[in-house]
Amino acid sequence: MTARIGVVGVGWWATFNHIPTIQDMTGASIVALCDLDPQRLSVAGDRFGIANRYTDIDEMLAREQLDGVMVSTPHVAHTKPAIAALRAGCHVLVEKPMATSASDGRAIAAAAQKAAKQVLVPCGMNFTPFTIAAARMVRDGRIGTVRHAVCQMGSALDDLFAGEPMLETKDHLFRPPASTWADPKKAGGYGWGQMSHALAWLFYVSDLNAESVFCMDGKSKTGVDFYDAAVARAGNGATIALSGSSTVPKHVGMHMDIRIYGTEGCLLFDNERARLELRRLDGADELLEITQSEAEYDGALPVRVFADICMGKEVVNAADGENGARVTETLDALYRSAASGQLEETGR
């Protein structure tokens, strides 16, 4: 039986990544689209041959008997459709950041738990086999108790966060709007837009959660954060150093460099150099071999995992509602701290 999936928000990333990925699979199908803009619905529906089109999510949920819903609306509009779909009995893929306030993030996670359905946040690096192996190492105690972590990320997106057209999207059906990525009043900026990836990886692998954050940032010309430098205290007392930059050259691309230090050793991950290393105090090191291509970001990977969830398959959901809520809480506090100049609690 084919899993029936609906899409809410048919803009740039949905039409470039989400819809084509599902249409290339067997066992799952996009059967309905929902968007507030009838013109965008028409363009996307015609391009992908999807006849069922809605401007009201409740109507779509009532009529289509969906197994899953993918929410690709602007950042500030994730919560309502995600919770509505969960309450209707659907699994939900909700784009990162899962929400833009700590309370909304926790509301989505709670709705998933109540509905006994899964939320997946498509942070692609989390779903690689080597990431899942890294998390297993930490949970098996291979580095002891986690006491410190360093989480650095850089992206080649200076145009996007400066409110300019993103160079790589010039031939796409739709382009990412400045209103989503470069407006400080609508959760624009590097933290929400990109550091959510690195934090999702860190929290999944280490199982840490942040309880307080202090941040200083540097702004783009539109007033959103181009750069972020932050420190955090985890619930177990561990310290975390966080860093992000949007002005990596285009020919270099995205990089993540995350180091997790424990009482018995450390775990080192760097996708730019394609390395994942376990280094132990007793010398019993372990190096996981990953190729450069395996270390590159694959936006289709989490979408395929979501389709498998909708098909009832047993999979590892490495960026679930709890992970998304932890990321949201941390970024909420990070932005509040950058604005106040003070240490801010996450509310946990």
Secondary structure per residue as TSV (DSSP state, phi and psi in degrees):
chain	resnum	aa	ss	phi	psi
A	1	M	-	360.0	131.2
A	2	T	-	-79.3	131.5
A	3	A	E	-70.6	134.2
A	4	R	E	-99.4	122.0
A	5	I	E	-124.4	136.5
A	6	G	E	-111.1	155.3
A	7	V	E	-120.7	129.6
A	8	V	E	-111.8	116.9
A	9	G	-	93.8	96.9
A	10	V	-	-109.2	56.1
A	11	G	S	-94.1	-147.1
A	12	W	H	-56.0	-61.1
A	13	W	H	-71.7	-33.3
A	14	A	I	-63.3	-42.5
A	15	T	I	-83.1	-23.1
A	16	F	I	-86.5	-35.1
A	17	N	I	-120.8	-56.8
A	18	H	I	-64.0	-55.0
A	19	I	H	-65.6	-48.1
A	20	P	H	-60.6	-35.4
A	21	T	H	-62.6	-47.0
A	22	I	H	-65.4	-40.1
A	23	Q	H	-68.1	-18.5
A	24	D	T	-87.3	-3.2
A	25	M	S	-100.0	162.6
A	26	T	S	-108.4	146.8
A	27	G	S	96.1	-6.1
A	28	A	E	-146.6	149.3
A	29	S	E	-146.4	140.0
A	30	I	E	-81.0	114.2
A	31	V	E	-109.0	-11.0
A	32	A	E	-156.6	147.1
A	33	L	E	-121.5	146.8
A	34	C	E	-137.4	130.4
A	35	D	-	-158.6	150.7
A	36	L	S	-74.3	-17.7
A	37	D	-	-101.4	106.9
A	38	P	H	-59.1	-34.3
A	39	Q	H	-66.2	-43.8
A	40	R	H	-64.5	-39.6
A	41	L	H	-58.3	-44.6
A	42	S	H	-64.0	-45.9
A	43	V	H	-62.5	-48.8
A	44	A	H	-68.8	-42.0
A	45	G	H	-61.2	-42.7
A	46	D	H	-67.4	-41.0
A	47	R	H	-61.9	-40.4
A	48	F	H	-104.7	3.5
A	49	G	T	67.7	38.8
A	50	I	-	-110.7	113.1
A	51	A	-	-84.5	-30.3
A	52	N	-	-83.8	111.6
A	53	R	E	-130.9	135.5
A	54	Y	E	-135.9	149.2
A	55	T	S	-107.2	1.0
A	56	D	-	-129.6	118.6
A	57	I	H	-66.0	-36.2
A	58	D	H	-62.2	-38.5
A	59	E	H	-65.3	-43.1
A	60	M	H	-61.3	-45.2
A	61	L	H	-64.7	-36.1
A	62	A	H	-71.2	-32.2
A	63	R	H	-95.4	-28.1
A	64	E	H	-98.6	-11.2
A	65	Q	-	49.9	61.5
A	66	L	-	-85.4	148.3
A	67	D	S	-90.9	-28.2
A	68	G	E	-151.3	155.8
A	69	V	E	-133.1	133.3
A	70	M	E	-105.7	121.1
A	71	V	E	-101.7	112.3
A	72	S	-	-125.3	32.1
A	73	T	S	-73.1	173.1
A	74	P	-	-56.4	155.9
A	75	H	G	-46.7	-45.9
A	76	V	G	-76.8	-3.0
A	77	A	G	-118.0	30.6
A	78	H	S	-84.8	-35.6
A	79	T	H	-66.3	-51.0
A	80	K	H	-60.5	-51.6
A	81	P	H	-66.9	-33.2
A	82	A	H	-63.7	-47.0
A	83	I	H	-68.7	-38.8
A	84	A	H	-60.8	-42.4
A	85	A	H	-67.9	-40.1
A	86	L	H	-62.6	-43.7
A	87	R	H	-65.0	-25.3
A	88	A	T	-84.3	2.5
A	89	G	T	89.4	21.5
A	90	C	-	-103.3	147.1
A	91	H	E	-70.8	152.9
A	92	V	E	-133.9	126.6
A	93	L	E	-96.3	120.6
A	94	V	E	-122.7	124.2
A	95	E	-	-56.7	154.9
A	96	K	S	-81.2	149.2
A	97	P	S	-67.7	144.0
A	98	M	S	-55.7	-37.5
A	99	A	-	-153.8	173.9
A	100	T	S	-120.5	18.2
A	101	S	S	-147.5	150.6
A	102	A	H	-59.2	-40.5
A	103	S	H	-66.0	-39.9
A	104	D	H	-67.9	-38.9
A	105	G	H	-61.1	-44.3
A	106	R	H	-67.7	-33.1
A	107	A	H	-65.5	-40.5
A	108	I	H	-65.9	-45.6
A	109	A	H	-60.9	-41.3
A	110	A	H	-66.8	-39.5
A	111	A	H	-64.0	-37.4
A	112	A	H	-65.7	-43.1
A	113	Q	H	-63.6	-43.2
A	114	K	H	-64.1	-38.2
A	115	A	H	-83.3	-7.9
A	116	A	T	56.7	39.8
A	117	K	-	-122.8	163.2
A	118	Q	-	-98.5	141.1
A	119	V	E	-106.5	134.1
A	120	L	E	-125.4	126.7
A	121	V	-	-101.6	120.0
A	122	P	-	-78.5	65.1
A	123	C	-	-88.0	95.5
A	124	G	G	-55.8	-37.1
A	125	M	G	-65.0	-25.8
A	126	N	G	-63.7	-27.3
A	127	F	G	-95.1	4.1
A	128	T	S	-73.2	150.4
A	129	P	H	-57.8	-35.7
A	130	F	H	-71.4	-30.7
A	131	T	H	-68.2	-43.3
A	132	I	H	-62.5	-37.6
A	133	A	H	-66.5	-38.6
A	134	A	H	-63.6	-42.2
A	135	A	H	-63.0	-38.5
A	136	R	H	-64.1	-39.8
A	137	M	H	-59.2	-46.2
A	138	V	H	-66.0	-43.5
A	139	R	H	-67.7	-24.9
A	140	D	T	-82.7	1.5
A	141	G	T	81.2	18.5
A	142	R	T	-67.7	-23.5
A	143	I	T	-111.2	10.6
A	144	G	-	76.7	-151.0
A	145	T	S	-81.7	128.3
A	146	V	E	-68.8	126.8
A	147	R	E	-119.2	-20.3
A	148	H	E	-157.7	149.5
A	149	A	E	-145.3	147.8
A	150	V	E	-122.1	127.3
A	151	C	E	-130.6	104.5
A	152	Q	E	-117.5	136.4
A	153	M	E	-142.8	142.3
A	154	G	E	-136.5	146.5
A	155	S	-	-137.9	151.4
A	156	A	B	-91.4	64.5
A	157	L	-	-133.5	35.9
A	158	D	H	-62.9	-32.2
A	159	D	H	-67.9	-45.4
A	160	L	H	-59.5	-46.4
A	161	F	H	-84.6	-3.3
A	162	A	T	-98.2	6.0
A	163	G	T	79.8	16.7
A	164	E	S	-104.3	159.2
A	165	P	-	-59.7	134.1
A	166	M	-	-72.5	121.0
A	167	L	G	-52.8	-43.5
A	168	E	G	-68.5	-11.3
A	169	T	G	-105.5	15.1
A	170	K	T	-63.8	-23.6
A	171	D	T	-109.9	16.3
A	172	H	S	-84.2	161.3
A	173	L	S	-59.8	-47.6
A	174	F	S	-126.4	160.2
A	175	R	-	-117.1	151.4
A	176	P	-	-63.6	127.9
A	177	P	-	-80.6	144.6
A	178	A	H	-61.2	-28.5
A	179	S	H	-62.4	-25.9
A	180	T	H	-88.8	-41.3
A	181	W	H	-99.8	-23.6
A	182	A	S	-125.4	15.1
A	183	D	-	-107.6	114.4
A	184	P	G	-64.0	-20.1
A	185	K	G	-84.6	-7.1
A	186	K	G	-126.1	36.8
A	187	A	T	59.9	35.9
A	188	G	-	-75.5	168.2
A	189	G	S	117.4	165.1
A	190	Y	H	-68.6	-36.4
A	191	G	I	-59.6	-58.6
A	192	W	I	-63.2	-42.1
A	193	G	I	-78.3	-28.0
A	194	Q	I	-134.8	-42.5
A	195	M	I	-62.1	-18.7
A	196	S	H	-57.6	-32.2
A	197	H	H	-64.9	-52.7
A	198	A	H	-65.9	-39.1
A	199	L	H	-65.5	-38.5
A	200	A	H	-60.8	-41.5
A	201	W	H	-65.4	-48.5
A	202	L	H	-59.1	-47.6
A	203	F	H	-70.8	-32.9
A	204	Y	H	-68.5	-48.5
A	205	V	H	-71.6	-43.1
A	206	S	H	-88.4	-21.6
A	207	D	-	63.0	24.1
A	208	L	-	-80.9	162.4
A	209	N	-	-140.2	144.0
A	210	A	E	-87.6	138.1
A	211	E	E	-108.9	-23.3
A	212	S	E	-152.1	151.0
A	213	V	E	-141.7	139.6
A	214	F	E	-124.4	131.1
A	215	C	E	-138.0	141.8
A	216	M	E	-120.0	143.8
A	217	D	E	-134.5	168.3
A	218	G	E	-122.1	139.2
A	219	K	E	-99.8	151.8
A	220	S	-	-82.8	177.8
A	221	K	T	-68.1	-16.6
A	222	T	T	-91.0	-5.0
A	223	G	S	94.9	6.7
A	224	V	S	-96.8	166.9
A	225	D	E	-74.9	121.7
A	226	F	E	-84.6	-36.8
A	227	Y	E	-133.6	144.4
A	228	D	E	-136.3	133.1
A	229	A	E	-131.2	117.9
A	230	A	E	-142.9	158.0
A	231	V	E	-127.6	150.5
A	232	A	E	-140.7	155.0
A	233	R	E	-110.7	126.3
A	234	A	E	-84.2	165.5
A	235	G	T	-61.3	-28.8
A	236	N	T	-90.5	7.2
A	237	G	S	94.7	-8.4
A	238	A	-	-65.0	153.6
A	239	T	E	-101.5	149.0
A	240	I	E	-135.6	132.2
A	241	A	E	-107.4	126.0
A	242	L	E	-119.1	139.3
A	243	S	E	-149.3	141.1
A	244	G	E	-148.6	146.0
A	245	S	E	-144.0	136.7
A	246	S	S	-99.2	-0.2
A	247	T	B	-109.3	43.4
A	248	V	-	-75.7	139.7
A	249	P	-	-59.1	145.8
A	250	K	T	-58.2	-36.1
A	251	H	T	-76.2	-8.6
A	252	V	T	-94.6	-47.7
A	253	G	-	83.4	-173.7
A	254	M	-	-69.7	142.9
A	255	H	E	-139.3	147.0
A	256	M	E	-126.0	132.5
A	257	D	E	-133.1	107.2
A	258	I	E	-125.9	131.4
A	259	R	E	-129.4	127.8
A	260	I	E	-119.2	120.0
A	261	Y	E	-108.6	130.7
A	262	G	E	-126.1	-176.6
A	263	T	S	-74.2	-13.7
A	264	E	S	-121.3	1.2
A	265	G	E	160.4	-161.3
A	266	C	E	-147.3	157.5
A	267	L	E	-118.7	127.7
A	268	L	E	-119.8	124.9
A	269	F	E	-128.4	132.9
A	270	D	E	-148.5	109.5
A	271	N	T	-77.3	-21.0
A	272	E	T	-66.1	-37.3
A	273	R	T	-102.1	2.6
A	274	A	T	54.2	57.8
A	275	R	E	-131.2	143.4
A	276	L	E	-140.2	112.0
A	277	E	E	-127.9	134.0
A	278	L	E	-102.0	119.5
A	279	R	E	-118.6	121.5
A	280	R	E	-110.9	151.3
A	281	L	T	-61.3	-31.1
A	282	D	T	-86.3	3.0
A	283	G	S	84.5	-2.1
A	284	A	-	-81.8	65.0
A	285	D	-	-73.9	161.0
A	286	E	E	-143.5	125.9
A	287	L	E	-111.7	119.8
A	288	L	E	-87.8	122.5
A	289	E	-	-79.3	121.7
A	290	I	-	-132.2	141.1
A	291	T	-	-83.6	164.9
A	292	Q	H	-62.3	-38.0
A	293	S	H	-67.6	-36.3
A	294	E	H	-66.0	-28.1
A	295	A	H	-85.2	-8.1
A	296	E	S	-78.9	152.6
A	297	Y	-	-71.5	130.8
A	298	D	-	-119.7	100.2
A	299	G	T	-69.1	-20.9
A	300	A	H	-79.2	-25.1
A	301	L	H	-56.0	-52.8
A	302	P	H	-65.8	-27.1
A	303	V	H	-66.8	-40.4
A	304	R	H	-65.4	-38.3
A	305	V	H	-63.5	-41.0
A	306	F	H	-61.9	-43.1
A	307	A	H	-59.7	-39.7
A	308	D	H	-62.6	-39.7
A	309	I	H	-60.2	-46.0
A	310	C	H	-64.3	-27.1
A	311	M	T	-84.0	-2.0
A	312	G	T	85.3	13.6
A	313	K	-	-80.5	153.6
A	314	E	-	-84.3	116.0
A	315	V	-	-136.3	164.9
A	316	V	-	-89.9	117.7
A	317	N	-	-93.3	96.8
A	318	A	S	-89.1	4.7
A	319	A	S	-147.6	70.3
A	320	D	-	-88.0	-170.5
A	321	G	H	-61.9	-38.3
A	322	E	H	-64.8	-44.6
A	323	N	H	-61.1	-45.0
A	324	G	H	-62.1	-36.8
A	325	A	H	-67.3	-39.8
A	326	R	H	-64.0	-41.9
A	327	V	H	-62.3	-45.7
A	328	T	H	-62.5	-44.8
A	329	E	H	-59.3	-41.9
A	330	T	H	-66.9	-45.4
A	331	L	H	-68.8	-36.0
A	332	D	H	-56.9	-49.0
A	333	A	H	-66.9	-36.5
A	334	L	H	-60.6	-46.1
A	335	Y	H	-69.7	-38.5
A	336	R	H	-63.4	-36.9
A	337	S	H	-69.4	-42.6
A	338	A	H	-59.2	-33.9
A	339	A	H	-79.0	-37.5
A	340	S	H	-90.2	-22.1
A	341	G	S	74.3	15.8
A	342	Q	S	-128.0	163.1
A	343	L	-	-65.8	132.3
A	344	E	E	-121.2	138.0
A	345	E	E	-82.1	149.0
A	346	T	-	-80.3	-15.5
A	347	G	-	96.0	2.0
A	348	R	-	-72.9	360.0
